């Protein structure tokens, strides 16, 4: 068995190709509900991000070159000439990295409440050197994490929605380990803001972003000023929370183009 494997499945039977990347704690099955509508337009390659589902690799940082080689292997095996890229939350980091690695065959990039453009609270906590060890300590000691959440809720540093979100996402030892590993090992897959803006401005693939007006993880007011500098995005802001942006009805926006 190989020590490193990128797992994916194909759903739908459309003529266009869509690479779909899920969010933290999810797997390649999360886009199944989109198949009924999008499957008529796209053949969807739904991936397990590393440390999720059936994708495995050693515990080390993932470089852009390594990721590019994984994607290139699939492109060659499947004889893909062009694709659309879709990334939700953490998957947005992978969609961006893929687009900038293969700009000439990227038809469109669709970002849904994406990480990798605006740095989320997870990324900041897990990767900022001065607090990284404290974050790791809380991941290994959930009682300390709960006390930290309660303190922040009392002082209103974070609101109840964020507190509930953290409790849900970090409710198991597996998820606490995964969040620490994922954000640290995927750090090298991202781009600093200036370079990200410059790289997007260089290329002419289509781009769309879908955000939630009730999303307290990726707030529209934080990410839209950055998006405006990255080129002409089609912007949709829906009256939804972060986790609701994967509802099947969101796929209506993509079907409506055809």
Secondary structure, DSSP 8 states (H G I E B T S, - for coil): --S-B--EEEE---SEEEEEE--TT--GGGGGGGHHHHTTTEEEEEE--TTSTT-B--SS---HHHHHHHHHHHHHHHT---EEEEEETHHHHHHHHHHHHSTTTEEEEEEES-TTTS--HHHHHHH-HHHHHHHHHHHH-HHHHHHHHHHHHHTTSS-HHHHHHHHHHTSSHHHHHHHHHHHHHSGGGS--HHHHHHHHHH---EEEEEEETT-SSS-HHHHHHHHHHSS--EEEEES--GGGGGSGGGHHHHHTT-
